[in-house]
Amino acid sequence: MSETNIAAPVPASERELRGFDTFLAVLAAACISVVGGGVIGVIIGIAWSSRKVPGNPAELLQTNFYAVVGLTTFLTAITLVVLLAIAHRFTQKPLTYFFSKVPVATLFKAALSSIVLMALCLALEAALKYGWHITMNVAKTEDAMNPKSWSQLGIVLVFFAAFVPFYEELLFRGYIFGWLKRVTPVGLATIISAAIFALAHGLFISRGGVSGWVGTGEIFLLGCLMAWWVSRTGSLRPSYVVHLVNNAATFILAFLVPNLP
């Protein structure tokens, strides 16, 4: 009498990331950003109309340092919680799943690669400014995020250099690149995920012109570098270090050397 082998269901903690998991993550992030930002904007608008908040609410959300940092951090925190909840569909330990340990030397190399890329981007912007007289403009929100005091520098280093990149790495390199490299060649997955990462920042819209597309291109290169580290190590730790160093160096230079391109 022959026996029929029935495969046991794979526990959620043992299966791999799937396309539907990534779809849920992207949908959640987009909805929280758009809907959450809209709801907060409406609340601020109501408060402004009752004279509890001075000035134009739309202008406030674009130009006030604390409004930009507060809104971004609040929405990021909500999105991060949701992304970790979605990760429980396929793993009981999402941080271990995405941020597996790597040698310390690898993290130092990742940090160095971030500095090298930033130096190349600064050289490009300097060449455009002094060689071709192309001014690199920044959007109102970007200018608002740049620290104007030591206390503001500390705030952006904590929230925009350390916290926000953690969420972005989980979404763009963890979910999106993590799934794409399973269904497409790694090179194509790198390009697609980096393009999504760059376009999501919207500099080609907020800045406009050459400056917007140069900034978008620089973010694309950063996305490619971070995806390369993930494909090489299988962990988000090196890409997170690249992201952290890039953001921290950007804010520190903007504060200490404001005349840089």
SELOFI-520814 format. One record per residue: residue in one letter; x, y, z of N, C-alpha, C in turn. Coordinates in pm, whole numbers. Atoms other than C-alpha are relative to their C-alpha. Layout:
<pts>
voke,n_X,n_Y,n_Z,ca_X,ca_Y,ca_Z,c_X,c_Y,c_Z
a,X,Y,Z,X,Y,Z,X,Y,Z
...
</pts>
This chain:
<pts>
voke,n_X,n_Y,n_Z,ca_X,ca_Y,ca_Z,c_X,c_Y,c_Z
m,85,-120,0,0,0,0,88,124,0
s,-85,-119,13,155,326,-112,-46,107,97
e,29,-109,-92,178,621,122,3,132,-75
t,7,-132,62,84,972,20,62,101,94
n,-66,-101,-81,316,1242,148,-69,134,-18
i,64,-131,4,132,1560,233,94,100,66
a,-95,-98,-53,363,1856,274,-66,82,110
a,51,-80,-112,317,2029,604,9,148,-35
p,-6,-144,28,238,2402,587,126,61,60
v,-121,-66,-46,545,2621,619,-36,106,102
p,31,-103,-100,536,2825,940,32,139,-52
a,-22,-137,48,516,3200,885,141,45,26
s,-134,-45,-36,850,3241,1056,108,-58,-90
e,-101,65,83,1020,3024,794,-13,29,-149
r,14,-23,144,890,3147,460,67,130,-43
e,-71,-116,54,1049,3406,233,-98,113,-32
l,77,-119,38,933,3754,143,-67,-23,-135
r,75,18,124,665,3746,-129,-44,134,-57
g,43,-121,67,534,3995,-378,-115,69,70
f,115,-59,-68,209,4045,-187,42,71,128
d,-51,-67,-120,403,4130,129,56,138,-37
t,-57,-126,46,591,4399,-63,-110,96,-44
f,114,-83,42,267,4525,-217,-67,63,121
l,61,-54,-121,115,4565,130,87,108,63
a,-91,-97,-61,425,4746,256,-1,132,-76
v,-1,-121,82,433,4993,-34,-133,73,11
l,133,-61,-10,57,5051,-17,-18,69,135
a,12,-58,-134,71,5111,358,82,128,12
a,-86,-118,-8,362,5354,329,-59,117,-78
a,58,-105,83,193,5548,49,-125,59,65
c,125,-47,-61,-143,5567,228,27,83,125
i,-31,-74,-123,8,5678,559,58,136,-34
s,-62,-125,39,215,5943,384,-102,99,-54
v,96,-89,65,-69,6083,174,-118,33,92
v,118,-20,-84,-369,6029,401,38,64,133
g,-43,-55,-128,-182,6094,725,43,145,-11
g,-43,-138,21,-18,6406,590,-118,91,-27
g,119,-80,30,-353,6525,457,-82,30,123
v,78,-18,-123,-531,6471,788,67,102,92
i,-72,-95,-85,-261,6655,980,-8,142,-59
g,14,-130,65,-274,6936,723,-135,63,27
v,135,-50,-28,-649,6967,774,-11,48,144
i,5,-38,-141,-607,6976,1152,71,134,22
i,-72,-126,-12,-346,7249,1124,-78,114,-63
g,81,-102,66,-571,7436,882,-115,47,88
i,111,-36,-90,-861,7424,1129,53,85,116
a,-58,-77,-110,-634,7543,1409,38,140,-46
w,-38,-132,53,-506,7825,1189,-123,87,-19
s,122,-79,23,-859,7930,1097,-60,53,129
s,50,-46,-129,-943,7959,1466,102,88,71
r,-104,-91,-49,-629,8173,1514,86,-61,112
k,-85,65,-99,-457,7913,1733,142,-22,-52
v,-132,14,63,-168,7879,1486,21,117,-93
p,-20,-118,87,-25,8195,1329,56,-38,-136
g,-57,19,132,61,8222,961,-80,-93,-88
n,64,89,97,-33,8020,654,36,-145,32
p,-32,137,-39,-64,7648,744,83,-74,-105
a,-77,67,106,66,7529,405,145,47,2
e,-135,-56,-7,364,7761,433,72,-51,126
l,-58,50,-124,420,7646,791,57,-140,-17
l,-44,138,19,446,7281,688,117,-12,-96
q,-110,4,96,699,7370,420,124,72,48
t,-112,-87,-33,919,7627,587,41,-1,146
n,-33,0,-143,910,7574,964,77,-127,35
f,-87,113,-31,1192,7350,1086,-71,-103,87
y,61,92,-96,999,7199,1376,-125,-67,-57
a,117,60,64,685,7144,1169,42,-110,-97
v,-49,99,97,880,6961,897,53,-123,73
v,-58,112,-75,1074,6748,1146,-108,-78,74
g,105,66,-77,770,6675,1361,-92,-83,-86
l,92,71,88,538,6578,1076,68,-122,-61
t,-72,111,64,801,6364,901,26,-112,100
t,-30,102,-102,901,6185,1222,-125,-74,43
f,127,63,-43,540,6120,1325,-49,-100,-104
l,45,91,106,443,5970,988,95,-117,-18
t,-99,107,12,768,5772,974,-19,-104,110
a,19,93,-112,703,5621,1318,-121,-90,-24
i,120,80,28,353,5509,1218,29,-102,-109
t,-30,89,112,477,5363,891,92,-113,43
l,-94,101,-46,762,5180,1062,-72,-109,80
v,77,97,-78,523,5013,1307,-81,-91,-93
v,80,78,94,300,4902,1018,88,-95,-80
l,-89,85,77,594,4768,815,49,-119,83
l,-43,110,-87,715,4564,1112,-115,-97,25
a,116,87,-17,361,4432,1163,-21,-88,-123
i,13,77,123,344,4326,798,108,-108,-7
a,-110,97,2,680,4152,839,-32,-125,81
h,37,116,-80,522,3924,1098,-81,-101,-80
r,65,97,88,338,3762,807,97,-111,-40
f,-96,100,48,659,3583,714,116,-25,96
t,-105,25,-98,890,3610,1016,-42,53,136
q,32,-44,-135,851,3632,1390,106,96,55
k,-108,-89,-42,1178,3827,1418,42,87,-118
p,-27,-82,120,1167,4099,1149,135,70,2
l,-128,-70,-6,1474,4287,1273,115,-95,-31
t,-103,99,31,1683,3971,1262,-7,-42,-146
y,20,39,139,1534,3881,924,64,100,-96
f,-50,-102,90,1627,4211,763,139,51,38
f,-125,-61,-47,1917,4334,977,91,-104,65
s,-88,103,-53,2128,4022,1020,140,57,23
k,-131,-50,-38,2473,4065,1171,102,-13,-113
v,-111,2,96,2775,4147,954,126,43,75
p,-124,-42,-67,3142,4202,1043,8,152,12
v,-16,-144,-23,3226,4543,1187,80,64,-113
a,-81,-53,110,3486,4587,911,-86,32,-122
t,91,-24,112,3204,4564,656,-74,132,19
l,70,-125,-29,3022,4851,827,91,120,-23
f,-96,-108,25,3336,5066,816,18,22,-150
k,-14,-13,145,3374,4994,444,-125,65,-60
a,124,-60,48,3008,5083,388,0,150,28
a,-7,-142,-35,3058,5414,570,96,74,-92
l,-99,-61,89,3367,5487,361,-56,17,-140
s,58,-9,135,3180,5413,37,-101,113,-8
s,96,-110,-4,2912,5660,142,71,135,-11
i,-78,-125,4,3172,5933,199,57,23,-139
v,-56,-13,135,3334,5863,-138,-107,45,-98
l,109,-39,90,3000,5887,-319,-40,144,23
m,35,-139,-28,2918,6212,-142,104,95,-57
a,-106,-84,55,3256,6357,-242,-13,13,-151
l,19,-4,146,3190,6265,-606,-119,88,-37
c,118,-83,28,2845,6427,-593,30,148,24
l,-38,-138,-25,2989,6743,-439,88,54,-112
a,-86,-41,111,3253,6753,-712,-83,29,-125
l,89,-21,115,2980,6719,-976,-74,131,14
e,77,-123,-21,2773,7000,-823,90,123,-11
a,-94,-112,11,3081,7222,-795,34,28,-145
a,-30,-16,143,3162,7159,-1161,-116,68,-72
l,117,-61,63,2807,7248,-1263,-12,147,38
k,15,-138,-47,2813,7563,-1052,108,92,-54
y,-112,-88,37,3159,7700,-1134,46,-19,-145
g,-41,24,138,3216,7542,-1474,-106,36,-102
w,109,-25,95,2875,7570,-1639,-100,101,54
h,84,-105,-60,2719,7834,-1408,-145,-46,18
i,132,55,-29,2427,7606,-1322,-21,2,151
t,26,-13,-143,2282,7696,-983,-78,-119,51
m,67,114,-61,2184,7406,-762,-97,51,107
n,101,-49,-93,1862,7522,-601,-49,-111,92
v,64,96,-90,1689,7354,-308,-144,41,22
a,141,-29,-24,1320,7325,-230,-17,63,138
k,27,-65,-128,1158,7512,59,13,-98,116
t,-5,99,-107,1124,7194,262,143,-41,30
e,-140,34,-21,1489,7103,208,71,109,80
d,-63,-110,-69,1598,7447,321,-47,6,146
a,52,-1,-136,1371,7424,626,65,-108,85
m,-61,110,-75,1532,7092,726,144,29,37
n,-139,-30,-31,1882,7237,718,10,71,135
p,-8,-58,-135,1982,7314,1080,61,139,0
k,-49,-137,-13,2036,7677,1176,65,26,136
s,-61,-12,-132,2160,7613,1531,52,-137,41
w,-55,127,-47,2347,7347,1726,-111,-93,50
s,111,84,-47,2023,7227,1885,-75,-63,-117
q,66,55,117,1861,7188,1544,87,-105,-68
l,-90,101,56,2168,7001,1421,-15,-132,75
g,19,121,-79,2128,6755,1707,-132,-69,-32
i,131,56,31,1760,6710,1624,1,-74,-133
v,2,66,131,1815,6633,1256,92,-122,-3
l,-88,117,-3,2102,6395,1333,-72,-120,63
v,74,109,-64,1873,6194,1560,-114,-49,-89
f,121,41,71,1558,6197,1349,21,-22,-150
f,-15,12,145,1669,6252,987,124,-77,-42
a,-118,78,36,2010,6085,997,-7,-142,53
a,3,132,-61,1934,5790,1226,-136,-69,-13
f,131,64,-6,1557,5730,1245,-65,-20,-136
v,66,10,130,1413,5807,901,71,-99,-94
p,-66,99,85,1684,5608,713,-31,-145,39
f,34,135,-44,1595,5303,925,-129,-46,-67
y,128,32,67,1239,5313,790,19,-14,-150
e,-18,4,145,1352,5386,435,75,-125,-44
e,-72,122,35,1597,5096,434,-92,-121,10
l,94,111,-15,1328,4861,560,-95,-8,-119
l,95,-2,111,1089,4970,285,68,-23,-135
f,-57,2,134,1315,5027,-17,99,-113,-24
r,-96,108,18,1597,4778,37,-50,-131,60
g,50,123,-61,1417,4532,265,-113,-61,-79
y,116,53,71,1079,4493,99,17,5,-152
i,2,-15,147,1116,4632,-254,118,-72,-65
f,-115,66,59,1472,4529,-339,5,-148,40
g,-1,138,-46,1439,4214,-128,-87,-91,-85
w,86,81,86,1151,4094,-343,47,2,-145
l,-42,-10,140,1280,4223,-677,118,-90,-31
k,-117,82,31,1611,4040,-648,-32,-150,3
r,44,140,5,1416,3716,-602,-67,-33,-133
v,76,27,123,1218,3758,-925,67,56,-125
t,-73,-55,114,1464,3949,-1147,150,-11,27
p,-144,-5,-23,1842,3960,-1199,36,111,98
v,-37,-95,-104,2020,4146,-919,25,139,-58
g,-29,-130,60,2140,4421,-1154,-127,77,-33
l,126,-64,33,1788,4493,-1276,-75,39,127
a,65,-31,-127,1651,4477,-921,63,124,64
t,-70,-116,-54,1915,4729,-816,-46,128,-68
i,39,-119,76,1823,4973,-1092,-144,40,30
i,142,-31,-23,1448,4945,-1038,-22,55,140
s,20,-45,-138,1463,4979,-660,62,137,23
a,-65,-131,-15,1707,5272,-682,-80,109,-70
a,83,-97,71,1484,5444,-938,-125,36,81
i,117,-25,-84,1179,5403,-713,38,86,119
f,-50,-75,-115,1381,5533,-418,24,146,-38
a,-31,-137,43,1497,5839,-614,-126,78,-35
l,123,-69,41,1159,5923,-764,-90,29,119
a,85,-19,-117,987,5884,-427,36,127,77
h,-41,-123,-68,1189,6178,-294,-54,125,-70
g,69,-108,70,1030,6397,-562,77,127,-24
l,-78,-123,21,1320,6641,-609,-21,58,-139
f,22,-49,136,1248,6662,-981,-126,86,-7
i,121,-82,-8,915,6818,-878,22,118,93
s,-14,-106,-100,998,7015,-563,108,101,-36
r,-105,-92,44,1320,7161,-703,-29,50,-142
g,21,-33,140,1242,7149,-1073,131,28,-71
g,-117,-36,80,1487,7216,-1357,116,-98,15
v,-121,83,-4,1842,7082,-1375,30,-45,142
s,-30,32,-139,1887,7095,-998,-83,-119,48
g,87,109,-42,1591,6866,-945,43,-134,-55
w,-40,126,61,1713,6604,-1190,139,-43,44
v,-131,35,-54,2071,6623,-1064,-16,-63,138
g,25,56,-132,1946,6566,-711,-63,-138,-7
t,62,131,18,1728,6278,-830,104,-103,-43
g,-106,90,45,2029,6127,-1007,94,-39,112
e,-88,29,-113,2240,6154,-694,-66,-99,96
i,71,93,-86,1974,5978,-488,-7,-138,-65
f,-1,127,73,1955,5710,-759,133,-73,21
l,-131,61,-21,2330,5648,-727,14,-51,143
l,-2,43,-140,2295,5632,-349,-81,-128,16
g,83,120,-7,2015,5379,-390,69,-122,-60
c,-76,110,61,2233,5167,-621,109,-50,94
l,-106,38,-93,2518,5173,-370,-56,-81,117
m,57,69,-115,2294,5067,-83,-54,-138,-40
a,48,131,46,2131,4789,-288,117,-95,-24
w,-119,83,21,2480,4664,-382,49,-59,131
w,-44,51,-130,2572,4634,-16,-96,-108,52
v,97,100,-43,2250,4443,56,20,-131,-77
s,-19,122,80,2308,4202,-233,130,-70,35
r,-129,59,-34,2666,4148,-120,-1,-67,138
t,-4,49,-138,2598,4091,251,-126,-72,44
g,125,61,-41,2235,3981,268,-59,66,123
s,47,-71,-118,2174,4238,542,-21,147,-31
l,24,-142,16,2036,4590,569,94,84,86
r,-89,-78,-87,2299,4691,824,98,87,-78
p,-93,-86,75,2560,4809,571,-72,113,-75
s,73,-104,73,2300,4996,363,-51,107,96
y,43,-97,-100,2166,5159,677,115,91,41
v,-118,-80,-34,2518,5274,767,30,99,-112
v,-21,-90,115,2561,5417,415,-98,116,6
h,107,-100,-4,2231,5601,449,21,97,116
l,-23,-83,-118,2306,5727,800,115,96,-21
v,-119,-84,22,2652,5856,708,-30,107,-104
n,33,-97,105,2519,6024,392,-86,114,56
n,88,-103,-55,2239,6205,576,70,85,105
a,-69,-74,-106,2454,6298,875,102,97,-60
a,-100,-86,63,2733,6435,656,-66,116,-73
t,72,-105,71,2480,6630,448,-42,112,95
f,45,-101,-95,2333,6807,751,116,71,68
i,-116,-62,-66,2669,6866,917,67,100,-94
l,-61,-93,98,2814,7021,599,-91,121,-24
a,93,-112,22,2499,7229,546,6,99,116
f,-5,-88,-118,2538,7366,898,136,69,13
l,-133,-55,-21,2916,7414,911,53,78,-122
v,-51,-63,123,2982,7508,545,-121,30,-89
p,124,-26,75,2656,7662,415,21,44,-143
n,-24,-48,137,2822,7796,99,38,-112,-97
l,-26,112,92,2892,7446,-40,-115,-11,-98
p,111,18,97,2693,7362,-356,-113,-80,59
</pts>
